[in-house]
């Protein structure tokens, strides 16, 4: 049934109108799980589809990037500040030792250069993820806590059907 509606929507609206929102949602979900490389990849896919399907000229995309990059830099400052605050809270709860020193070392900007650059490049997805992260976390909590018993029963039933040789 859903395949039928998907086919009709694709025929009526075109494949890009279906694919672009799906890629945006996927990028937001991946940003929630700190998969920055994949978010960047899907962001570039969205950019490519926008250029080719909607015939947005490269010069227009370059002009937009003149505003896009400064906003991304400001966002990376804010995101790094929030990240350091969260990590300092975690570090303060750790026992002194190797893991604590390692966490402090990983917090240094030079150790996070890839993440900082990615936050600049994927800031729209990061902003949306930060706005809805509580909703995403609640859904994950629902699956891992509330439905855990159901998943365990399914797992145990499947294991009971394995034949011992």
N, C-alpha and C positions, 0 to 999 in steps of 0.2 A: 504494500500500500504506500509506504513512504517512498519507495523507489519510483513509483508512478508520479507522485507529487514532485519529486526531485527532477524527474525527466521533463515534466511540464514546465517547472520553474526554469530549467535550463533552456528549454526551447523558447520560452517567452522572454526571459530576461537576458539570456546569454550566459555562457560559462563563467565569465569573469565576475559577474554580479554574485555568483554563488561561491566561487573560489576565494575571492578577496576577503569577505567576512570570515570565512572558515580559517584562512591563514592568519587573520588578525586574532581570532580567538585562540588559535593554536599558539601563536607567539606570546600572548598574554599568559596562557597556562604554563608555557615553558619558562617564561620570566619568573613566574611564581616559584618554580623549582630551580632557579638559578642556572638554567641552561642557556647562558648568554650567547654562545656560539650559534646555536640553533635559532635563537630569536633573531640574531643578525642575519642569518641565512634566509629566514622567511621574510624578514623586512626587505632584503634585497630582491627576493622573489616578488613581493608586493610592488616594489618600485618598478621592476621590469615589466610586470603585467600592466601596471598603470601606464607605462610609457608606450608599450606596443598595442595594447587593446584600446586604450582611450586616446591614443595619439598625442600624448603630452610631450611637447618638444623637449629635448635635452637641455636647451638653454633655459627653459622655464624651470625645470627641475634644479638646475644649478643656481638660479636666482632664489628659489625657495630654500636651498641649502644655506644661503647667506644668512637667513634668519634661523634656520633649523639648528645649525651648529652652536651658535651662542646660547640658545635656549637649552640645548643639551649640556653645555658646559655648566650653566647655572644649576641644572637638574643634578648633574654629577656631584656638585658641591653639597647640595642638600641631601642627596642619597648617601654620600660618604659620611656625612655628619650623623645621619640616622644609623648607619651601619656601625660606626665606631661606638656610638652610645650603646647600642644593643650588645656589641662584642665586649665592651668594658664591663657591662653588667654580668655577662657570662664569665669573663675572666676573674672578676671579683669573687665569684662563687666557686672557682676552681681551687684545688689544693696547690700550694706552691710546688713547683717542680718543672720537669721537662715540658709537659703539655702546656702549662701556663706560659712559659717562655716562648714556646713555639707559636701559641695563639697571639702573643704580643708581637712577635716578629712578622707573622702573616698579616697583621693589621696595618703595617707600615705602607704608605702610598706606593713606594717602589715595588713592593711585593704584590700590589693589587693593580698594577698599571693596566693589565688586560681588562680587568673588570671596570675600571674607571673609564677607559676608552669606549668600552661596550656600552656603559651607561650613557655616554654622550651620544653614541650612534643610534641607540634603540630607545631613547627617552620616551617617546609616546607610549610604547608598550609598558615600560617601567612605571610611568605615571599611572596608567590605568590599573596595572597590577597592584600598585600601592593603594589606590582608592578602593579596590574590591578585594584586597587580600583577606580581610576578615570573612567575607562570604566564601572565598575559596577554601580557607582554613576550616570554616564551619562544615563545609561539604566533606572535606577530607576527614574531619573528626567524626562526622556522621557515619562514614563508611568504615573507619577503623575502630570506632568504639561501639556505636549502636548496632551496626550490622555485623560486627565481628562474630557473634555467636552463629549467625546464619551461615557465614562463610566457613566457620570451623565445622559446622555440621555437614555441610556439603563436602568439605575436604575429608572428614572422617568417614563419611559414607563411601566416597571414592576409594579411600584406602582399604576399606573393608572388602571391596570387590576385587582387590588384587589377589591373584592366586599364588599361593606359596608352592614352590617346586622343590 
